[in-house]
Every structure is written in C-alpha cells, then in structure tokens.
Amino acid sequence: MYHGAHWSVFYFMLDRFLAYFLVGMILWFVYKKAGNLLPAMLAHASLNYISIIVRTLNR
C-alpha cells in the first residue's frame, strides 16, 4: 500500500493522485498474487503503451 501512495506523491500531480494511487495498488496486487515482478512490469508497460496510443490518436 505504501508504494501506491509513494508513486502518486512522487509524480506530484494532485489532480491525478487517486488514479496513480489506484494503479499502484493494482500493480502491487498483481505482484503479490503472481509472486513475481514480471507480470506487474508487463501490466505497467501495457498501461504506458495505451497512454501513448490514446495521446497519439487525440492529436
């Protein structure tokens, strides 16, 4: 739980605090369930990829 709050504060975007916190919690949950960091890393990379696609399509 600490990590979700840590990253949401690290990015210091108060309007997105809750979203970053929730994503951090979901990634932490994926890591804990899998017992391996790779699935959480792949989920994070997928979210970043989706973000890039959405920004590209909105231009």
PALUM-19622 format. One record per residue: residue number from 1; x, y, z of N, C-alpha, C, O, CB in turn; residue in one letter. Coordinates in nm, 2 decimals. Glycine has a CB too. Example, Ala and Ser with C-alpha at 12.3 -4.5 7.8 and 13.67 -1.06 7.14 Angstrom:
! residues 2
1 1.32 -0.57 0.78 1.23 -0.45 0.78 1.32 -0.33 0.78 1.42 -0.33 0.85 1.13 -0.45 0.90 a $
2 1.28 -0.22 0.71 1.37 -0.11 0.71 1.29 0.00 0.79 1.34 0.11 0.80 1.41 -0.06 0.57 s $
***
This chain:
! residues 59
1 0.08 -0.12 0.00 0.00 0.00 0.00 0.09 0.13 0.00 0.05 0.23 -0.06 -0.09 0.00 0.12 m $
2 0.20 0.12 0.07 0.29 0.23 0.07 0.34 0.27 -0.07 0.35 0.39 -0.10 0.41 0.20 0.16 y $
3 0.36 0.17 -0.15 0.42 0.20 -0.29 0.32 0.28 -0.37 0.36 0.37 -0.45 0.45 0.07 -0.36 h $
4 0.19 0.25 -0.36 0.09 0.32 -0.44 0.09 0.47 -0.40 0.08 0.55 -0.49 -0.05 0.26 -0.42 g $
5 0.09 0.49 -0.27 0.09 0.63 -0.22 0.22 0.70 -0.26 0.22 0.82 -0.30 0.07 0.64 -0.07 a $
6 0.33 0.63 -0.25 0.46 0.68 -0.28 0.47 0.73 -0.42 0.51 0.84 -0.45 0.57 0.58 -0.25 h $
7 0.43 0.65 -0.52 0.44 0.69 -0.66 0.34 0.80 -0.69 0.37 0.89 -0.77 0.41 0.57 -0.75 w $
8 0.22 0.80 -0.63 0.13 0.91 -0.66 0.18 1.04 -0.61 0.15 1.14 -0.67 -0.01 0.87 -0.60 s $
9 0.25 1.04 -0.50 0.31 1.16 -0.45 0.43 1.20 -0.53 0.46 1.32 -0.55 0.34 1.15 -0.30 v $
10 0.51 1.10 -0.57 0.63 1.12 -0.65 0.60 1.20 -0.78 0.67 1.29 -0.81 0.70 0.99 -0.68 f $
11 0.49 1.16 -0.84 0.46 1.23 -0.97 0.40 1.37 -0.94 0.40 1.45 -1.03 0.35 1.14 -1.05 y $
12 0.35 1.39 -0.82 0.31 1.52 -0.77 0.21 1.59 -0.86 0.22 1.71 -0.89 0.43 1.61 -0.75 f $
13 0.11 1.51 -0.90 0.00 1.57 -0.98 -0.12 1.54 -0.90 -0.19 1.44 -0.90 -0.01 1.51 -1.12 m $
14 -0.16 1.64 -0.82 -0.27 1.63 -0.72 -0.40 1.59 -0.79 -0.49 1.52 -0.73 -0.29 1.75 -0.64 l $
15 -0.42 1.64 -0.91 -0.55 1.60 -0.98 -0.55 1.46 -1.03 -0.66 1.40 -1.06 -0.56 1.70 -1.11 d $
16 -0.43 1.39 -1.03 -0.43 1.25 -1.07 -0.38 1.16 -0.96 -0.36 1.04 -0.98 -0.33 1.24 -1.19 r $
17 -0.38 1.22 -0.84 -0.33 1.14 -0.72 -0.41 1.01 -0.71 -0.35 0.90 -0.69 -0.35 1.22 -0.60 f $
18 -0.54 1.01 -0.71 -0.62 0.89 -0.69 -0.60 0.79 -0.80 -0.59 0.67 -0.77 -0.77 0.93 -0.68 l $
19 -0.59 0.84 -0.92 -0.56 0.74 -1.03 -0.43 0.67 -1.02 -0.42 0.55 -1.03 -0.57 0.82 -1.17 a $
20 -0.32 0.75 -0.99 -0.19 0.69 -0.97 -0.19 0.60 -0.85 -0.12 0.49 -0.85 -0.09 0.80 -0.96 y $
21 -0.25 0.64 -0.75 -0.26 0.55 -0.63 -0.33 0.42 -0.66 -0.28 0.32 -0.62 -0.33 0.63 -0.51 f $
22 -0.44 0.43 -0.73 -0.51 0.30 -0.76 -0.43 0.21 -0.86 -0.43 0.09 -0.84 -0.65 0.34 -0.83 l $
23 -0.37 0.27 -0.95 -0.28 0.19 -1.04 -0.17 0.13 -0.96 -0.13 0.01 -0.98 -0.22 0.28 -1.16 v $
24 -0.11 0.20 -0.87 0.00 0.15 -0.79 -0.05 0.03 -0.71 0.02 -0.07 -0.69 0.05 0.26 -0.70 g $
25 -0.17 0.05 -0.65 -0.23 -0.06 -0.57 -0.26 -0.19 -0.66 -0.23 -0.30 -0.61 -0.36 -0.01 -0.50 m $
26 -0.31 -0.16 -0.78 -0.34 -0.28 -0.87 -0.21 -0.35 -0.90 -0.20 -0.47 -0.91 -0.41 -0.23 -0.99 i $
27 -0.11 -0.27 -0.94 0.02 -0.33 -0.97 0.08 -0.41 -0.85 0.14 -0.52 -0.87 0.12 -0.23 -1.02 l $
28 0.07 -0.35 -0.73 0.11 -0.42 -0.61 0.04 -0.55 -0.59 0.10 -0.66 -0.56 0.10 -0.33 -0.49 w $
29 -0.09 -0.55 -0.62 -0.18 -0.67 -0.60 -0.13 -0.78 -0.71 -0.13 -0.89 -0.67 -0.33 -0.63 -0.62 f $
30 -0.11 -0.73 -0.83 -0.06 -0.83 -0.93 0.07 -0.89 -0.89 0.09 -1.01 -0.90 -0.05 -0.76 -1.07 v $
31 0.16 -0.81 -0.84 0.29 -0.86 -0.79 0.27 -0.96 -0.68 0.33 -1.07 -0.68 0.38 -0.75 -0.75 y $
32 0.19 -0.93 -0.58 0.17 -1.02 -0.47 0.10 -1.15 -0.51 0.14 -1.25 -0.46 0.09 -0.95 -0.36 k $
33 0.00 -1.14 -0.60 -0.07 -1.26 -0.64 0.02 -1.35 -0.72 0.02 -1.47 -0.71 -0.19 -1.23 -0.72 k $
34 0.10 -1.29 -0.81 0.19 -1.37 -0.90 0.32 -1.42 -0.83 0.38 -1.52 -0.87 0.23 -1.29 -1.02 a $
35 0.36 -1.34 -0.73 0.48 -1.38 -0.66 0.61 -1.35 -0.75 0.72 -1.40 -0.72 0.48 -1.52 -0.62 g $
36 0.59 -1.27 -0.85 0.69 -1.24 -0.95 0.67 -1.10 -1.00 0.55 -1.05 -1.01 0.69 -1.34 -1.06 n $
37 0.77 -1.02 -1.02 0.76 -0.89 -1.06 0.73 -0.87 -1.21 0.67 -0.77 -1.25 0.89 -0.82 -1.04 l $
38 0.76 -0.97 -1.29 0.74 -0.96 -1.44 0.59 -0.93 -1.48 0.57 -0.84 -1.56 0.78 -1.09 -1.50 l $
39 0.49 -1.00 -1.42 0.35 -0.96 -1.46 0.32 -0.82 -1.43 0.25 -0.75 -1.51 0.25 -1.05 -1.39 p $
40 0.36 -0.76 -1.32 0.33 -0.62 -1.28 0.41 -0.53 -1.38 0.36 -0.43 -1.42 0.38 -0.60 -1.14 a $
41 0.53 -0.57 -1.42 0.61 -0.49 -1.51 0.54 -0.49 -1.65 0.53 -0.38 -1.71 0.75 -0.54 -1.52 m $
42 0.49 -0.60 -1.69 0.42 -0.61 -1.82 0.29 -0.53 -1.81 0.25 -0.46 -1.91 0.39 -0.75 -1.85 l $
43 0.22 -0.53 -1.70 0.09 -0.45 -1.69 0.13 -0.30 -1.69 0.06 -0.23 -1.76 0.02 -0.49 -1.55 a $
44 0.23 -0.26 -1.63 0.28 -0.12 -1.63 0.31 -0.08 -1.77 0.27 0.03 -1.81 0.39 -0.10 -1.53 h $
45 0.39 -0.16 -1.84 0.43 -0.13 -1.97 0.31 -0.12 -2.06 0.30 -0.03 -2.15 0.53 -0.24 -2.03 a $
46 0.21 -0.21 -2.04 0.08 -0.20 -2.12 0.01 -0.07 -2.10 -0.04 -0.01 -2.19 0.00 -0.32 -2.09 s $
47 0.00 -0.03 -1.97 -0.07 0.10 -1.94 0.00 0.21 -2.00 -0.06 0.31 -2.06 -0.07 0.12 -1.79 l $
48 0.14 0.21 -2.00 0.21 0.32 -2.07 0.19 0.32 -2.22 0.17 0.43 -2.28 0.36 0.30 -2.04 n $
49 0.18 0.20 -2.28 0.16 0.19 -2.42 0.02 0.24 -2.46 0.00 0.31 -2.56 0.17 0.04 -2.47 y $
50 -0.08 0.21 -2.38 -0.22 0.25 -2.40 -0.22 0.41 -2.39 -0.29 0.47 -2.47 -0.31 0.19 -2.30 i $
51 -0.15 0.46 -2.30 -0.15 0.61 -2.28 -0.09 0.67 -2.40 -0.14 0.78 -2.45 -0.07 0.64 -2.15 s $
52 0.02 0.62 -2.45 0.08 0.67 -2.57 -0.01 0.67 -2.69 -0.03 0.76 -2.77 0.21 0.60 -2.61 i $
53 -0.08 0.56 -2.71 -0.17 0.54 -2.82 -0.29 0.64 -2.81 -0.32 0.70 -2.91 -0.23 0.39 -2.82 i $
54 -0.34 0.65 -2.69 -0.46 0.75 -2.67 -0.41 0.89 -2.70 -0.48 0.97 -2.77 -0.51 0.74 -2.52 v $
55 -0.29 0.93 -2.65 -0.24 1.06 -2.68 -0.22 1.09 -2.83 -0.24 1.20 -2.88 -0.12 1.09 -2.60 r $
56 -0.17 0.99 -2.89 -0.14 1.00 -3.04 -0.27 1.01 -3.12 -0.28 1.09 -3.21 -0.06 0.87 -3.09 t $
57 -0.37 0.93 -3.08 -0.50 0.94 -3.15 -0.58 1.07 -3.12 -0.66 1.11 -3.21 -0.58 0.82 -3.11 l $
58 -0.55 1.13 -3.01 -0.62 1.26 -2.98 -0.56 1.38 -3.04 -0.61 1.49 -3.02 -0.63 1.27 -2.83 n $
59 -0.46 1.37 -3.12 -0.40 1.49 -3.18 -0.47 1.53 -3.30 -0.44 1.63 -3.36 -0.26 1.46 -3.22 r $
***
